[in-house]
Amino acid sequence: MLNFEIEDATKLLSIARSMSNYEPPFKIIGTYRLIDNGEAPEATVQVEAKNRIIHEASNGRGPVDALAKVLKKSLTPLFPELARVKLVDYRANILDSKRGTSTEVDVTIIFNDGDRVWKVNAFSENINEASFRCLLDGFEYAVLINDKK
């Protein structure tokens, strides 16, 4: 049976962010925009890194796919190592079904770059927001582990 060590990127990023000298490799200006007509969702984002601002848009098969594609499209020119990063698993768990549509959702995404495997998770009452935060953390972690190499 195959066995992979899955790094807990959420935990490691939380520790790094608690340090006074931590500087994130990129920042999102404002927030994402998502238009989901049920057929061809479109996401837009503005990213600031390395003294540049990049504004991109992308479509996807679903809202999370559109968010993943727009982030990767905007970040890869600045961080070419992200071209190797793949999302290999996505899970969303409803935390309290008794609250109906206002319940929090716990989203977990597993990534790999061909060498390492890591997971991130985020909570929100908005599944797209939780997914976006996971995607941001997953790509941020990928940049940081590449910098360590």
TAMOPE-V451488 format. One record per residue. N is the residue number from 1. RES is the residue in one letter. SS is DSSP state (@ for helix, = for strand, . for the rest). PHI is phi in radians with two decimals (none if undefined). Layout:
n res ss phi
N RES SS PHI
N RES SS PHI
This chain:
n res ss phi
1 M . none
2 L . -1.33
3 N . -2.43
4 F . -2.10
5 E . -1.47
6 I = -1.78
7 E = -1.29
8 D = -1.55
9 A @ -1.16
10 T @ -1.05
11 K @ -1.13
12 L @ -1.15
13 L @ -1.18
14 S @ -1.06
15 I @ -1.15
16 A @ -1.03
17 R @ -1.20
18 S @ -1.39
19 M . -1.40
20 S . -1.17
21 N . -1.72
22 Y . -1.30
23 E . -2.14
24 P . -1.15
25 P . -1.21
26 F . -2.69
27 K = -2.32
28 I = -1.61
29 I . -1.55
30 G . 1.27
31 T . -2.61
32 Y . -1.36
33 R = -2.12
34 L = -2.33
35 I = -2.02
36 D . -2.15
37 N . -1.62
38 G . 1.54
39 E . -2.11
40 A . -2.47
41 P . -1.04
42 E = -2.21
43 A = -2.10
44 T = -2.26
45 V = -2.72
46 Q = -2.08
47 V = -2.06
48 E = -2.05
49 A = -2.86
50 K . 0.88
51 N . 1.05
52 R = -2.28
53 I = -2.12
54 I = -2.09
55 H = -2.00
56 E = -2.35
57 A = -2.38
58 S = -2.76
59 N = -1.78
60 G . -2.61
61 R . -1.31
62 G . -2.71
63 P @ -1.07
64 V @ -1.21
65 D @ -1.09
66 A @ -1.10
67 L @ -1.12
68 A @ -1.09
69 K @ -1.15
70 V @ -1.21
71 L @ -1.15
72 K @ -1.11
73 K @ -1.10
74 S @ -1.39
75 L @ -1.55
76 T @ -1.06
77 P . -1.06
78 L . -1.57
79 F . -2.33
80 P @ -1.01
81 E @ -1.08
82 L @ -1.23
83 A @ -1.05
84 R @ -1.49
85 V . -1.34
86 K = -2.21
87 L = -1.58
88 V = -1.89
89 D = -2.74
90 Y = -2.41
91 R = -2.42
92 A = -2.23
93 N = -2.03
94 I = -1.39
95 L . -1.52
96 D . -2.53
97 S @ -1.09
98 K @ -1.20
99 R @ -1.49
100 G @ 1.13
101 T @ -1.27
102 S @ -1.69
103 T . -1.28
104 E . -1.33
105 V = -2.04
106 D = -1.81
107 V = -1.82
108 T = -2.22
109 I = -2.20
110 I = -1.88
111 F = -2.08
112 N = -2.60
113 D . -2.14
114 G . 1.63
115 D . -2.06
116 R . -2.21
117 V = -2.22
118 W = -2.50
119 K = -2.22
120 V = -2.35
121 N = -2.51
122 A = -2.65
123 F = -2.04
124 S = -2.95
125 E . -1.36
126 N . -1.96
127 I @ -1.08
128 N @ -1.22
129 E @ -1.13
130 A @ -1.08
131 S @ -1.12
132 F @ -1.09
133 R @ -1.11
134 C @ -1.09
135 L @ -1.08
136 L @ -1.00
137 D @ -1.14
138 G @ -1.11
139 F @ -1.29
140 E @ -1.07
141 Y @ -1.08
142 A @ -1.05
143 V @ -1.13
144 L @ -1.16
145 I @ -1.23
146 N @ -1.24
147 D @ -1.10
148 K @ -1.18
149 K . -1.15
